[in-house]
Amino acid sequence: MSDSDKIKVTILPTGTMHADLTWLLIDPSRMATYQNPDKKKDWVEVPTHAVYIEHPSGKKLIWDSGVPRDWETRWAPSGLGQFFPVDAATEDMWLDSRLKQLGLEPNDIDYLLLSHLHLDCSRRWRCTPPYAAPAGSSPFATLVTAL
């Protein structure tokens, strides 16, 4: 089998959030926030990533998408940025930067697959049924959700 017949998979680290482990264990009454760390039990790193997959046919897919570059503004209305601050992401880690490192632009991607609906991945996309993104929202041609 030649390299041109193989599926190419690249893991793209997209930064690290921090959170109280209690949140991940679903006990919000015991959660710490960024501004109230005294309540914290186990403030842990939560790495985020996207996966770039290229099929031999040339189709390109992004599996999840990491945290959005504008997470502070985007998450402010819900207050969730206090529970999940993205405090370890460098300029070269944002998804658009990772795509450029691969020689790609967002419009080169054929599919976006969301494996789960957590705010780090799904909260950035504004798609409407039948999953055709409105102009100016998502650059991806087809949104695929895994439920």
VENGI-V162947 format. One record per helix or strand of 2 or more residues. SS is the DSSP state (A for helix, B for strand). FROM is the first residue (numbers start at 0). LEN is the number of residues. If there is no record, write none. Layout:
# VENGI-V162947
ss:SS from:FROM len:LEN
ss:SS from:FROM len:LEN
This chain:
# VENGI-V162947
ss:A from:2 len:3
ss:B from:7 len:13
ss:A from:20 len:4
ss:A from:27 len:3
ss:A from:36 len:3
ss:B from:42 len:12
ss:B from:59 len:4
ss:A from:70 len:6
ss:A from:79 len:3
ss:B from:85 len:3
ss:A from:90 len:3
ss:A from:94 len:7
ss:A from:105 len:3
ss:B from:110 len:4
ss:A from:121 len:3
ss:B from:126 len:2
ss:B from:131 len:2
ss:B from:141 len:4
